[in-house]
Amino acid sequence: MIPPMTEETTLNKAHILQSTALLAGGAGLCWVSTAHPAFQPLWMPWDFSWCEYLAPAFAALWFFRGLAAAAPQERLPWWRTLSFLLGLALIYAVLQTHFDFMAQHMFFLDRIQHVVMHHEGPFLIALSGAGETLRRGMPHWARRIADHRFSTAAVRTLQQPVLAVFLFSGLFYFWLIPAVNFRAMTDPQLYFLMNASMTLDGLLFWTLVLDRRPSPPARISFAARAVLSIAVMFPQIILGAFIAFSDHDIYPYYNLCGRIYPSISAVTDQHIGGIVSWDPPSMMSIIGFITVLNFYRLSEDRKEKKAISTSSPQAA
């Protein structure tokens, strides 16, 4: 006897079909990238990576599934949906298009790539507050992994305030140590690790800072979140200024591989890259600080309205 089709069974079959379509699309991109690299448009991958393709692809799939399964009162407003998708698209664009090739041949473009994957993309994703929507759209096996005590313990450890600031600023410094940077740019596995660590650390930091909930259930208070946002700004200014005002070539890799804009000298390339490492991240810290203050204001407004609504019947 054939068991009746349940809603869960239907959803699982739909997820399998959608996942198969994503895998087929990835296989097509991989084949074109490998077999016909010279015929690809700029928006196609220069060097296809299954991890860098599947991570944003499944995040988008689970996000849309979560939106579809949400009750009307649980659906994200349009601007938060846009924020999530834009953040995801920015990270994908700097990793899986020809911009990645350009970033490997100009220092200032490499800095733009890292700022996008460490600051701007994760900031927009965290600003969307899409965690519950993603969780709702995940299959059961992915949800079990996310909810496992080892996963939650790892996130809780990495989001300890002092460690979060150290990792956020420290990784930015570490991958710019000249010897480390040279090795990472010439070793494909280390290059992938560099990009992955920058993206994951950006997501961990900004989801901690831009949590719109009061504490608890948020990990830290609004005041601590505001302090964290400003605390990471000063190390970035110091590092960016050091690179921008350097009068000699610190990163010889780009001379070795050849710059795509030969009219830009090594020192000028470095000056621009230093400004990119200094100015946009500092602006993101200030925007983050203002956003946290606004979340605090909204939280206090909600508390006040709740108190008024609770006391009104008693007063009557």
Secondary structure, 3 states (H helix, E strand, C coil): CCCCCCHHHHHHHHHHHHHHHHHHHHHHHHHHHHHCHHHCCCCCCCCCCHHHHHHHHHHHHHHHHHHHHCCHHHCCCHHHHHHHHHHHHHHHHHHCCCHHHHHCCCHHHHHHHHHHHHHHHHHHHHHHCCHHHHHHHCCHHHHHHHHCHHHHHHHHHHCCHHHHHHHHHHHHHHCCCHHHHHHHHHCHHHHHHHHHHHHHHHHHHHHHHCCCCCCCCCCCCHHHHHHHHHHCHHHHHHHHHHHHCCCCCCCCHHHHHCCCCCCCCHHHHHHHHHHHHHHHHHHHHHHHHHHHHHHHHHHHHHHHHHHHHHHHHHHC
